[in-house]
């Protein structure tokens, strides 16, 4: 029990015991002297002497204790904190030897030990850096590759928590909800039924190379995703994790549904007039002409059938633009066509405007290449000029040559030939139908002719916007992370933390002050996840006092269009779900959040750590525990422009917390419950701060 007390408290108890012993000794000595003397008249003199001697003893002991506390106990605590910072938190700055000036050679010896430790670390770091350079390069290449993959990629542990995701996955499963985060359940974003079934099916097969295709939906049902699941190698006795690749097929399904509906309507609208015509024709004897009324009925049914076919054809053409027609660069189209023609020994010059065409590039190339080959085979031309130019909202493809004109009848015969002989029997004119266009010959000058083929939809190529950073986020250690322990018994590094900070209109939430900015970052597996940040301004619905603006720099104009605090509180609650909240002087920030609980219908009942109290555990209560002082002791630099901004203070608090964690563990506090019991002993610090 005594060893759990702080050094300063133990020394105080030692001197208190010494003072008590001195008082007992003085009192006992005077009492024995009085008994030996046996004179009742001297009792007052003995009492006065005892009181004076007692006060003198207490004064001397208190003075010695004060000198010992100031010059020995406090310096030892400070020196221990500085050594722990260098031993556990990688602080490299020099130590102040004057803090232990009365401890003889202890401070220089500690400084030398810290310097030696730093040199050893530097040498080890250099050796490790040399050996890991290749792995770092390969890692960055892998990240770049996975960030550019056009499919969402997710890696989950056996209990369906996220250990990896790329930027495309954020776009797919984070739409309309909080963005995904490491160590969160996949089923916070996707419906669990198909995924659980596919996972169980793959495990049951026992085939490590097996894959399962499935269709799943986001939790809100706004997107339908096509997914493929493949198991990963499992640790002994654990459920295997899996890789999930995702593609958005919502638009494809809608297009497919429209096509199916159109086909059903085609059959319905054509079937009835056709049946009526069959009935009417059966009523006419062979070789006889139709009576007047029957003739009118036949004409009406034929007109209805023709109108239905025309209407359905127009609707088919109007909806075709979304069916497998992508945007193709005009220069790429001509380059592919030229390569195809040159492989057949045909000469070609090309010229194209800076256009993007909505077309099936492979089909267009196959059509035009087939026509040029037919023209060369029939002696029309062997040298061509290819040109694509803007025309209204679309583009015009011109295939020109010098020589004889091309008869329309011959062109029609070529269009009836197969598009790719030996590959597909579809005629070349099917490409025209797919694109809702036509092709015709025309004369452009003396001896100059061309084939003209419009593309209905095209647009100018504009300058490409700056690429959006789409980082991959991962921590593969989460795949083998043991779970299930209660928070009280959980190891510190096994917990997920959300470090946050608020900026407010004032310091009194109970008197109407409100949040104007809130920021947070997530710490998973002992590291800050760079891609998971919560940072937003808040409209407080009240003016921001100039005195507050001087501190955090936020003005009324900056928050005028910001969301209200109720919306932000709900989003922050989701961001912090399942995590331990960490803040510097947490009661202040938590007071603003907890007063919103009745309004939003949610409770901020997360466990809470306060870096003020963690600092007191490591450095003792006698030190200053402001964020600036703590950052200085831990070698953390807060840029001046970031100080007193929610995100700047949040990042500084997170860095301090990550350095304090191993220092607290070094003191023997390995679990959340153990640290919580220790920090409660320093609660007076927070009462003084607030």
C-alpha positions as CSV (number, residue, x, y, z in Angstrom):
1,X,0.0,0.0,0.0
2,X,2.8,2.4,0.9
3,X,4.6,1.8,-2.4
4,X,1.5,3.1,-4.3
5,X,1.9,6.5,-2.7
6,X,3.9,9.2,-4.5
7,X,7.5,9.9,-3.5
8,X,6.6,13.3,-2.1
9,X,3.7,11.9,0.0
10,X,5.9,9.2,1.4
11,X,8.6,11.7,2.3
12,X,6.0,13.9,3.9
13,X,4.7,11.0,6.0
14,X,8.3,10.2,7.0
15,X,8.8,13.7,8.3
16,X,5.4,13.7,9.9
17,X,6.3,10.6,11.8
18,X,9.6,12.2,12.8
19,X,7.8,15.3,14.1
20,X,5.5,13.1,16.1
21,X,8.4,11.1,17.5
22,X,10.1,14.4,18.5
23,X,7.0,15.6,20.2
24,X,6.6,12.3,22.1
25,X,10.2,12.4,23.1
26,X,10.0,16.0,24.4
27,X,6.8,15.4,26.2
28,X,8.1,12.1,27.8
29,X,11.3,13.7,28.9
30,X,9.6,16.7,30.6
31,X,7.0,14.4,32.2
32,X,9.7,12.2,33.7
33,X,11.6,15.3,34.9
34,X,8.4,16.6,36.5
35,X,7.8,13.2,38.2
36,X,11.3,13.1,39.6
37,X,11.1,16.6,40.9
38,X,7.7,16.0,42.6
39,X,6.9,19.7,43.1
40,X,3.4,20.7,42.0
41,X,4.3,24.3,41.8
42,X,6.6,23.6,38.8
43,X,3.8,22.0,36.7
44,X,3.1,25.1,34.7
45,X,6.7,25.7,33.9
46,X,7.1,22.1,32.6
47,X,3.9,22.5,30.5
48,X,5.2,25.8,29.0
49,X,8.6,24.2,28.3
50,X,6.9,21.2,26.6
51,X,4.8,23.5,24.4
52,X,7.8,25.7,23.4
53,X,9.9,22.6,22.8
54,X,7.1,21.0,20.8
55,X,6.7,24.0,18.5
56,X,10.4,24.3,18.1
57,X,10.6,20.6,17.1
58,X,7.7,21.0,14.7
59,X,9.2,24.1,13.2
60,X,12.6,22.5,12.7
61,X,11.1,19.3,11.2
62,X,8.8,21.3,8.9
63,X,11.6,23.5,7.7
64,X,13.8,20.5,7.0
65,X,10.9,18.8,5.3
66,X,10.3,21.9,3.1
67,X,13.9,22.1,2.1
68,X,13.9,18.3,1.4
69,X,10.7,18.5,-0.6
70,X,11.9,21.5,-2.7
71,X,15.5,20.4,-3.2
72,X,15.2,16.6,-3.2
73,X,11.6,15.2,-3.7
74,X,10.4,17.6,-6.4
75,X,13.7,17.4,-8.4
76,X,13.6,13.6,-8.2
77,X,10.0,13.6,-9.6
78,X,10.9,16.1,-12.3
79,X,14.0,14.1,-13.2
80,X,12.1,10.8,-13.3
81,X,9.5,12.4,-15.6
82,X,12.2,13.7,-17.9
83,X,13.8,10.3,-18.0
84,X,10.5,8.5,-18.7
85,X,9.9,11.0,-21.5
86,X,13.2,10.0,-23.1
87,X,12.8,6.3,-22.3
88,X,9.3,5.8,-23.5
89,X,8.2,8.8,-25.6
90,X,11.3,9.3,-27.8
91,X,11.8,12.9,-26.5
92,X,15.3,13.9,-27.7
93,X,15.8,17.4,-26.2
94,X,18.5,18.1,-23.6
95,X,17.7,17.8,-19.9
96,X,17.9,20.7,-17.5
97,X,20.5,19.7,-15.0
98,X,19.7,22.6,-12.6
99,X,16.5,20.9,-11.5
100,X,18.6,18.5,-9.4
101,X,21.4,20.8,-8.3
102,X,21.4,19.5,-4.7
103,X,21.4,15.8,-5.7
104,X,25.1,15.6,-6.3
105,X,26.1,13.6,-9.4
106,X,22.6,12.2,-10.0
107,X,21.5,14.9,-12.5
108,X,24.7,14.7,-14.6
109,X,24.6,10.9,-14.5
110,X,20.9,11.0,-15.6
111,X,21.8,13.4,-18.4
112,X,24.7,11.2,-19.5
113,X,22.4,8.1,-19.5
114,X,19.7,10.0,-21.5
115,X,22.4,11.1,-24.0
116,X,23.8,7.6,-24.3
117,X,20.2,6.3,-24.8
118,X,19.6,8.9,-27.6
119,X,22.9,7.9,-29.3
120,X,22.0,4.2,-29.2
121,X,18.6,4.9,-30.5
122,X,19.9,7.0,-33.3
123,X,22.4,4.3,-34.3
124,X,19.6,1.7,-34.2
125,X,17.2,3.9,-36.1
126,X,19.8,4.4,-38.9
127,X,20.4,0.7,-39.1
128,X,16.7,0.0,-39.2
129,X,16.1,2.8,-41.8
130,X,18.7,1.3,-44.1
131,X,17.1,-2.2,-43.9
132,X,13.5,-0.9,-44.3
133,X,14.1,1.6,-47.2
134,X,13.2,-1.1,-49.8
135,X,10.1,-2.1,-47.9
136,X,9.0,1.5,-47.6
137,X,9.3,2.0,-51.3
138,X,7.3,-1.1,-52.0
139,X,4.7,0.0,-49.4
140,X,4.3,3.4,-51.1
141,X,3.9,1.7,-54.5
142,X,1.3,-0.6,-53.1
143,X,-0.6,2.3,-51.5
144,X,-0.5,4.2,-54.8
145,X,-1.7,1.2,-56.7
146,X,-4.6,0.5,-54.4
147,X,-5.6,4.2,-54.2
148,X,-5.9,4.2,-58.0
149,X,-7.9,1.0,-58.3
150,X,-11.3,1.9,-59.6
151,X,-13.0,-0.6,-57.2
152,X,-13.5,-0.1,-53.5
153,X,-11.2,-2.5,-51.6
154,X,-11.9,-3.4,-47.9
155,X,-10.0,-5.7,-45.7
156,X,-11.9,-7.1,-42.6
157,X,-11.0,-9.2,-39.7
158,X,-12.9,-12.4,-38.8
159,X,-15.3,-10.4,-36.6
160,X,-16.0,-8.0,-39.5
161,X,-14.1,-4.9,-38.4
162,X,-12.2,-2.8,-40.8
163,X,-8.4,-3.1,-41.1
164,X,-7.9,-1.5,-44.5
165,X,-9.9,0.6,-47.0
166,X,-9.1,2.7,-50.0
167,X,-10.5,6.0,-51.1
168,X,-13.0,4.4,-53.5
169,X,-14.5,2.4,-50.6
170,X,-15.0,5.7,-48.7
171,X,-17.1,7.0,-51.7
172,X,-19.1,3.8,-52.0
173,X,-20.0,2.9,-48.4
174,X,-19.7,6.3,-46.7
175,X,-22.2,8.2,-48.8
176,X,-24.9,9.8,-46.6
177,X,-23.2,8.4,-43.5
178,X,-20.1,8.9,-41.4
179,X,-17.0,8.0,-43.3
180,X,-15.6,4.5,-42.6
181,X,-12.9,4.2,-39.9
182,X,-10.4,1.6,-38.8
183,X,-11.5,-0.8,-36.1
184,X,-15.2,-0.1,-36.9
185,X,-17.8,-2.7,-37.8
186,X,-18.4,-3.2,-41.5
187,X,-22.1,-3.5,-40.7
188,X,-22.2,0.1,-39.7
189,X,-22.2,0.8,-43.4
190,X,-23.4,-2.3,-45.3
191,X,-26.3,-4.7,-44.7
192,X,-25.0,-7.8,-43.0
193,X,-27.1,-10.6,-44.4
194,X,-25.4,-11.3,-47.8
195,X,-21.9,-10.7,-46.3
196,X,-22.4,-13.0,-43.4
197,X,-23.8,-15.7,-45.7
198,X,-20.9,-15.4,-48.1
199,X,-18.4,-15.5,-45.3
200,X,-19.9,-18.6,-43.8
201,X,-20.1,-20.3,-47.2
202,X,-16.4,-19.6,-48.0
203,X,-15.4,-20.9,-44.5
204,X,-17.5,-24.1,-45.1
205,X,-15.8,-24.8,-48.4
206,X,-12.4,-25.1,-46.8
207,X,-10.8,-23.9,-50.1
208,X,-8.4,-21.0,-49.5
209,X,-8.5,-20.0,-53.2
210,X,-12.3,-19.9,-53.4
211,X,-14.2,-16.6,-54.0
212,X,-17.8,-15.7,-53.6
213,X,-19.7,-13.1,-55.7
214,X,-22.6,-11.4,-53.9
215,X,-24.9,-8.4,-54.1
216,X,-25.2,-6.1,-51.1
217,X,-26.6,-2.7,-50.2
218,X,-25.5,0.2,-48.1
219,X,-27.2,0.6,-44.8
220,X,-29.4,3.4,-46.1
221,X,-30.3,1.3,-49.2
222,X,-29.3,4.2,-51.4
223,X,-26.7,2.1,-53.3
224,X,-26.6,-1.5,-54.5
225,X,-23.0,-2.9,-54.7
226,X,-21.6,-5.8,-56.6
227,X,-19.0,-7.5,-54.3
228,X,-16.5,-10.3,-54.4
229,X,-15.2,-11.9,-51.2
230,X,-12.0,-13.9,-50.8
231,X,-10.8,-15.3,-47.5
232,X,-7.3,-14.6,-46.1
233,X,-5.1,-17.0,-44.2
234,X,-6.3,-17.3,-40.6
235,X,-4.2,-17.3,-37.4
236,X,-4.5,-20.6,-35.4
237,X,-7.8,-20.9,-33.8
238,X,-9.2,-17.6,-35.2
239,X,-12.0,-17.0,-37.7
240,X,-10.3,-15.9,-41.1
241,X,-10.7,-12.4,-42.3
242,X,-11.5,-11.5,-45.9
243,X,-11.0,-9.1,-48.7
244,X,-14.1,-7.4,-50.2
245,X,-14.0,-5.6,-53.5
246,X,-16.9,-3.4,-54.3
247,X,-18.4,-1.8,-57.4
248,X,-21.5,0.4,-57.6
249,X,-24.1,-1.2,-59.8
250,X,-27.0,1.0,-58.8
251,X,-27.1,2.8,-62.1
252,X,-26.6,-0.5,-64.0
253,X,-29.5,-2.0,-62.3
254,X,-31.7,1.0,-63.0
255,X,-30.7,0.9,-66.7
256,X,-31.3,-2.9,-66.8
257,X,-34.7,-2.3,-65.2
258,X,-35.6,0.3,-67.7
259,X,-34.6,-2.0,-70.6
260,X,-36.6,-4.8,-69.2
261,X,-39.7,-2.6,-68.8
262,X,-39.3,-1.3,-72.3
263,X,-39.0,-4.9,-73.7
264,X,-42.1,-5.9,-71.8
265,X,-44.0,-3.0,-73.2
266,X,-42.7,-3.8,-76.7
267,X,-44.1,-7.3,-76.5
268,X,-47.4,-6.0,-75.0
269,X,-48.0,-3.2,-77.5
270,X,-47.0,-5.2,-80.6
271,X,-48.7,-8.4,-79.6
272,X,-52.2,-7.1,-79.5
273,X,-52.2,-5.3,-83.0
274,X,-50.5,-8.4,-84.4
275,X,-53.2,-10.7,-83.0
276,X,-55.9,-8.4,-84.3
277,X,-54.4,-8.4,-87.8
278,X,-54.1,-12.2,-87.7
279,X,-57.8,-12.5,-86.8
280,X,-58.9,-10.0,-89.5
281,X,-56.8,-11.6,-92.2
282,X,-58.2,-15.0,-91.3
283,X,-61.7,-13.6,-92.0
284,X,-60.8,-12.7,-95.6
285,X,-61.0,-15.6,-98.1
286,X,-57.9,-16.4,-100.1
287,X,-57.7,-14.2,-103.3
288,X,-60.6,-12.0,-102.2
289,X,-60.5,-8.3,-101.5
290,X,-61.4,-7.0,-98.0
291,X,-64.8,-5.5,-97.5
292,X,-65.0,-1.8,-96.7
293,X,-65.5,-2.1,-92.9
294,X,-62.8,-4.9,-92.7
295,X,-60.5,-2.8,-94.8
296,X,-60.9,0.1,-92.4
297,X,-60.2,-2.1,-89.5
298,X,-57.1,-3.5,-91.1
299,X,-55.8,0.0,-91.8
300,X,-56.5,1.1,-88.2
301,X,-54.6,-1.9,-86.8
302,X,-51.7,-1.4,-89.2
303,X,-51.5,2.3,-88.3
304,X,-51.6,1.5,-84.6
305,X,-48.8,-1.1,-85.0
306,X,-46.7,1.3,-87.0
307,X,-47.2,4.1,-84.4
308,X,-46.3,1.7,-81.6
309,X,-43.1,0.5,-83.4
310,X,-42.1,4.2,-84.1
311,X,-42.7,5.3,-80.5
312,X,-40.9,2.3,-79.0
313,X,-38.0,2.8,-81.4
314,X,-37.6,6.5,-80.4
315,X,-37.7,5.6,-76.7
316,X,-35.1,2.9,-77.3
317,X,-32.8,5.4,-79.1
318,X,-33.3,8.0,-76.4
319,X,-32.4,5.6,-73.6
320,X,-29.5,4.0,-75.4
321,X,-27.0,6.6,-74.4
322,X,-26.6,5.1,-70.9
323,X,-26.1,1.5,-72.3
324,X,-22.4,0.7,-72.4
325,X,-21.4,4.0,-74.2
326,X,-18.5,5.6,-72.4
327,X,-16.7,8.8,-73.1
328,X,-13.8,8.2,-75.5
329,X,-11.1,10.8,-76.4
330,X,-11.3,11.7,-80.2
331,X,-7.5,11.5,-80.5
332,X,-7.4,8.0,-79.0
333,X,-10.1,6.9,-81.4
334,X,-8.2,8.1,-84.4
335,X,-5.0,6.6,-83.1
336,X,-6.6,3.2,-82.7
337,X,-8.2,3.4,-86.2
338,X,-4.9,4.5,-87.8
339,X,-3.0,1.6,-86.2
340,X,-5.7,-0.8,-87.5
341,X,-5.5,0.6,-91.0
342,X,-1.6,0.7,-91.1
343,X,-1.6,-3.0,-90.1
344,X,-3.5,-3.6,-93.4
345,X,-1.1,-1.6,-95.4
346,X,-3.3,1.5,-95.8
347,X,-2.0,5.1,-95.4
348,X,-3.9,7.5,-93.1
349,X,-3.6,11.1,-92.0
350,X,-5.4,12.1,-88.8
351,X,-6.7,15.3,-87.3
352,X,-9.0,15.7,-84.4
353,X,-10.5,18.5,-82.3
354,X,-10.1,18.2,-78.5
355,X,-13.3,16.3,-78.0
356,X,-14.7,13.5,-75.8
357,X,-17.2,11.3,-77.8
358,X,-19.9,9.2,-76.2
359,X,-19.4,6.0,-78.1
360,X,-18.2,2.4,-78.1
361,X,-14.7,3.0,-79.4
362,X,-14.0,-0.6,-80.3
363,X,-17.2,-0.8,-82.5
364,X,-16.6,2.5,-84.2
365,X,-13.0,1.5,-85.0
366,X,-14.1,-1.9,-86.3
367,X,-16.8,-0.3,-88.5
368,X,-14.5,2.3,-90.1
369,X,-11.6,0.0,-90.5
370,X,-13.8,-2.6,-92.2
371,X,-15.1,0.1,-94.6
372,X,-11.5,1.2,-95.5
373,X,-10.5,-2.4,-96.1
374,X,-13.5,-2.9,-98.4
375,X,-12.7,0.3,-100.3
376,X,-9.1,-0.8,-100.8
377,X,-10.1,-4.3,-101.9
378,X,-12.6,-2.9,-104.5
379,X,-10.1,-0.3,-105.7
380,X,-11.9,2.8,-104.5
381,X,-8.9,4.2,-102.5
382,X,-5.8,3.1,-100.5
383,X,-4.9,6.4,-98.8
384,X,-7.3,8.2,-96.4
385,X,-7.6,11.3,-94.3
386,X,-9.4,10.8,-90.9
387,X,-10.9,13.8,-89.2
388,X,-13.1,14.4,-86.2
389,X,-14.6,17.9,-85.7
390,X,-17.2,19.4,-83.4
391,X,-20.7,19.7,-84.8
392,X,-23.4,21.2,-82.5
393,X,-23.7,19.2,-79.3
394,X,-22.0,16.2,-81.0
395,X,-19.2,15.5,-83.4
396,X,-18.7,14.5,-87.1
397,X,-16.3,11.8,-88.1
398,X,-15.0,12.3,-91.7
399,X,-13.3,9.5,-93.7
400,X,-11.9,11.3,-96.8
401,X,-10.1,10.1,-99.9
402,X,-9.1,11.2,-103.4
403,X,-10.5,9.2,-106.3
404,X,-13.8,7.8,-107.5
405,X,-17.1,8.4,-105.7
406,X,-18.6,5.6,-103.6
407,X,-22.1,4.5,-104.7
408,X,-24.7,4.3,-102.0
409,X,-25.7,0.8,-103.0
410,X,-22.2,-0.4,-102.6
411,X,-22.0,1.2,-99.2
412,X,-25.2,-0.5,-98.2
413,X,-23.8,-3.9,-99.2
414,X,-20.7,-3.3,-97.1
415,X,-22.8,-2.3,-94.1
416,X,-24.6,-5.6,-94.4
417,X,-21.4,-7.5,-94.1
418,X,-20.3,-8.9,-90.6
419,X,-18.6,-6.4,-88.3
420,X,-15.8,-8.7,-87.4
421,X,-15.8,-11.9,-89.6
422,X,-15.0,-15.0,-87.5
423,X,-15.8,-13.2,-84.3
424,X,-19.3,-11.8,-84.6
425,X,-22.0,-12.2,-87.2
426,X,-23.6,-8.9,-86.3
427,X,-23.7,-6.6,-89.4
428,X,-21.7,-3.4,-89.6
429,X,-24.9,-1.4,-89.6
430,X,-25.7,-2.6,-86.1
431,X,-23.0,-0.1,-84.9
432,X,-25.0,2.7,-86.4
433,X,-28.2,1.5,-84.6
434,X,-26.3,1.2,-81.3
435,X,-25.1,4.8,-81.6
436,X,-28.3,6.2,-83.0
437,X,-26.6,7.6,-86.1
438,X,-26.1,7.0,-89.9
439,X,-23.3,7.1,-92.4
440,X,-23.3,8.5,-96.0
441,X,-20.9,9.5,-98.8
442,X,-20.6,13.0,-100.1
443,X,-18.4,15.0,-102.5
444,X,-16.3,17.7,-100.9
445,X,-14.4,19.0,-104.0
446,X,-13.0,18.0,-107.4
447,X,-12.0,14.3,-107.1
448,X,-12.4,14.5,-103.2
449,X,-15.0,12.5,-101.4
450,X,-15.7,11.4,-97.8
451,X,-17.9,9.3,-95.6
452,X,-19.7,11.2,-92.9
453,X,-20.7,9.6,-89.6
454,X,-22.1,11.9,-86.8
455,X,-21.7,11.0,-83.1
456,X,-24.8,12.5,-81.4
457,X,-23.1,13.3,-78.0
458,X,-19.7,14.9,-77.5
459,X,-18.1,17.6,-75.5
460,X,-14.9,19.7,-75.4
461,X,-12.0,18.4,-73.4
462,X,-11.5,20.9,-70.5
463,X,-8.6,21.2,-68.2
464,X,-8.5,18.4,-65.7
465,X,-9.1,19.5,-62.1
466,X,-6.5,18.9,-59.6
467,X,-6.6,15.2,-58.4
468,X,-8.3,14.5,-55.1
469,X,-6.1,12.8,-52.6
470,X,-7.5,9.3,-52.1
471,X,-5.2,7.7,-49.5
472,X,-5.5,4.1,-48.4
473,X,-6.0,3.6,-44.7
474,X,-4.9,0.5,-42.9
475,X,-3.6,-1.2,-39.9
476,X,-3.0,-4.9,-40.5
477,X,-2.3,-5.6,-36.8
478,X,-6.1,-5.2,-36.3
479,X,-6.5,-8.6,-38.1
480,X,-5.0,-10.5,-35.2
481,X,-6.2,-8.1,-32.4
482,X,-7.8,-10.0,-29.5
483,X,-11.2,-8.6,-28.6
484,X,-13.9,-9.1,-26.0
485,X,-12.2,-7.7,-22.8
486,X,-14.2,-5.2,-20.8
487,X,-12.9,-1.6,-21.1
488,X,-11.7,-1.7,-17.5
489,X,-9.5,-4.7,-18.1
490,X,-8.5,-3.8,-21.6
491,X,-4.8,-3.0,-22.4
492,X,-4.3,0.6,-23.3
493,X,-3.0,-0.1,-26.8
494,X,-6.0,-2.4,-27.5
495,X,-8.5,0.5,-27.1
496,X,-9.6,3.0,-29.8
497,X,-9.4,6.6,-28.8
498,X,-11.0,9.8,-30.2
499,X,-9.0,12.9,-29.2
500,X,-11.1,16.1,-29.5
501,X,-11.2,19.8,-28.7
502,X,-13.8,22.5,-28.9
503,X,-13.7,26.3,-29.4
504,X,-16.7,28.1,-27.9
505,X,-18.3,31.5,-27.5
506,X,-17.3,31.6,-23.9
507,X,-16.5,29.5,-20.8
508,X,-19.9,29.0,-19.3
509,X,-22.1,26.3,-21.0
510,X,-24.7,26.6,-18.3
511,X,-25.2,30.3,-19.1
512,X,-25.8,29.9,-22.9
513,X,-22.3,29.7,-24.3
514,X,-22.1,27.4,-27.4
515,X,-19.6,25.5,-29.5
516,X,-18.3,27.3,-32.6
517,X,-15.8,24.7,-33.7
518,X,-15.1,21.0,-32.9
519,X,-12.3,18.8,-34.2
520,X,-11.3,15.2,-33.5
521,X,-8.9,12.6,-34.7
522,X,-8.9,8.8,-34.2
523,X,-6.1,6.7,-32.6
524,X,-6.2,3.0,-33.4
525,X,-3.7,0.5,-32.3
526,X,-1.4,3.1,-30.8
527,X,-1.2,5.4,-33.9
528,X,-3.1,8.4,-35.2
529,X,-5.0,7.5,-38.4
530,X,-4.2,10.4,-40.8
531,X,-7.3,9.9,-43.0
532,X,-9.9,9.9,-40.2
533,X,-10.4,13.5,-39.1
534,X,-13.5,15.3,-37.8
535,X,-13.3,19.1,-38.2
536,X,-16.1,21.6,-38.7
537,X,-17.3,25.0,-37.7
538,X,-20.6,25.3,-35.9
539,X,-23.3,28.0,-36.1
540,X,-23.9,28.9,-32.4
541,X,-27.1,30.9,-33.1
542,X,-25.7,33.7,-31.1
543,X,-23.0,36.4,-31.6
544,X,-19.4,35.4,-30.9
545,X,-18.0,37.9,-28.3
546,X,-14.9,39.9,-29.6
547,X,-12.9,38.6,-26.6
548,X,-13.5,35.0,-27.7
549,X,-12.7,35.8,-31.3
550,X,-9.3,37.2,-30.1
551,X,-8.5,33.8,-28.7
552,X,-9.6,31.4,-31.5
553,X,-10.0,33.8,-34.5
554,X,-13.5,32.6,-35.4
555,X,-15.9,35.3,-36.4
556,X,-19.7,35.5,-37.0
557,X,-19.2,35.6,-40.7
558,X,-17.2,32.4,-40.7
559,X,-20.0,30.4,-39.0
560,X,-23.0,32.0,-40.7
561,X,-23.5,29.1,-43.1
562,X,-22.2,26.4,-40.8
563,X,-24.5,23.6,-39.6
564,X,-26.2,23.9,-36.2
565,X,-24.7,22.2,-33.1
566,X,-27.4,19.5,-32.9
567,X,-26.5,18.1,-36.4
568,X,-22.8,18.3,-35.5
569,X,-23.3,16.6,-32.2
570,X,-25.1,13.6,-33.9
571,X,-22.3,13.3,-36.5
572,X,-19.6,13.6,-33.7
573,X,-21.4,10.9,-31.7
574,X,-21.2,8.6,-34.6
575,X,-17.5,9.4,-35.2
576,X,-16.7,8.7,-31.5
577,X,-18.8,5.5,-31.3
578,X,-17.1,2.7,-29.4
579,X,-14.0,4.8,-28.6
580,X,-12.5,6.3,-25.4
581,X,-12.7,10.1,-25.6
582,X,-9.5,12.0,-24.8
583,X,-9.3,15.8,-24.2
584,X,-7.1,18.3,-22.4
585,X,-9.3,19.5,-19.5
586,X,-12.0,17.1,-20.6
587,X,-14.7,18.3,-18.1
588,X,-14.9,21.7,-19.9
589,X,-15.5,20.1,-23.4
590,X,-17.7,17.3,-22.1
591,X,-20.0,19.9,-20.4
592,X,-20.9,21.4,-23.8
593,X,-21.6,17.9,-25.3
594,X,-23.6,16.6,-22.4
595,X,-26.0,19.5,-22.3
596,X,-27.0,18.5,-25.8
597,X,-28.0,14.9,-24.9
598,X,-31.7,15.7,-24.2
599,X,-32.0,17.5,-27.5
600,X,-30.4,14.9,-29.8
601,X,-31.6,11.8,-27.9
602,X,-28.1,10.4,-27.6
603,X,-25.7,10.0,-24.6
604,X,-22.0,10.7,-24.6
605,X,-21.3,7.9,-22.2
606,X,-17.9,7.0,-23.6
607,X,-15.1,6.4,-21.2
608,X,-13.0,9.6,-20.9
609,X,-9.2,10.2,-20.4
610,X,-7.9,13.6,-19.5
611,X,-4.3,14.5,-20.6
612,X,-4.1,17.0,-17.6
613,X,-4.5,14.0,-15.2
614,X,-2.2,11.7,-17.2
615,X,0.5,14.5,-17.1
616,X,0.0,14.6,-13.3
617,X,0.5,10.8,-13.1
618,X,3.8,11.1,-14.9
619,X,5.2,14.4,-13.7
620,X,3.4,15.0,-10.4
621,X,0.9,17.6,-9.3
622,X,3.6,20.3,-8.6
623,X,4.3,20.8,-12.3
624,X,2.3,23.1,-14.7
625,X,0.0,21.0,-16.8
626,X,-1.2,23.4,-19.5
627,X,-1.2,22.1,-23.1
628,X,1.7,24.5,-23.9
629,X,3.8,23.3,-20.9
630,X,3.0,19.6,-21.6
631,X,3.9,20.0,-25.2
632,X,7.2,21.7,-24.3
633,X,8.1,18.9,-21.9
634,X,7.3,16.3,-24.6
635,X,9.1,18.0,-27.4
636,X,5.9,18.7,-29.4
637,X,5.7,21.9,-31.5
638,X,2.4,23.6,-31.9
639,X,2.6,26.1,-34.8
640,X,1.5,29.6,-33.7
641,X,-1.2,29.8,-36.3
642,X,-2.7,26.4,-35.1
643,X,-2.7,27.3,-31.4
644,X,-6.3,27.8,-30.1
645,X,-7.8,26.3,-33.1
646,X,-9.8,23.1,-32.5
647,X,-7.9,21.0,-35.0
648,X,-4.4,22.4,-34.0
649,X,-5.0,21.8,-30.3
650,X,-6.6,18.4,-31.1
651,X,-3.5,17.2,-33.0
652,X,-1.2,18.5,-30.2
653,X,-3.3,16.8,-27.6
654,X,-3.2,13.5,-29.6
655,X,0.6,13.7,-30.0
656,X,0.9,14.3,-26.2
657,X,-1.4,11.5,-25.4
658,X,0.6,9.1,-27.6
659,X,3.7,10.0,-25.8
660,X,2.1,9.8,-22.3
661,X,0.7,6.3,-22.9
662,X,4.0,4.4,-22.9
663,X,5.2,6.6,-20.0
664,X,2.1,5.6,-18.0
665,X,2.7,2.0,-18.9
666,X,6.3,2.4,-17.7
667,X,4.9,3.3,-14.3
668,X,3.2,-0.1,-14.2
669,X,-0.3,1.0,-15.3
670,X,-1.1,-1.3,-18.2
671,X,-4.9,-1.4,-18.3
672,X,-7.5,1.3,-18.6
673,X,-8.9,0.5,-15.2
674,X,-5.5,0.8,-13.5
675,X,-4.9,4.2,-15.1
676,X,-8.4,5.4,-14.3
677,X,-7.9,4.5,-10.6
678,X,-4.6,6.4,-10.6
679,X,-5.8,9.6,-12.3
680,X,-8.8,9.9,-9.9
681,X,-6.2,10.7,-7.2
682,X,-5.4,13.9,-9.1
683,X,-9.0,15.1,-9.6
684,X,-8.3,18.2,-7.6
685,X,-6.3,19.6,-10.5
686,X,-9.4,19.7,-12.7
687,X,-11.5,21.3,-10.0
688,X,-8.8,24.0,-9.7
689,X,-8.7,24.5,-13.5
690,X,-12.5,24.8,-13.8
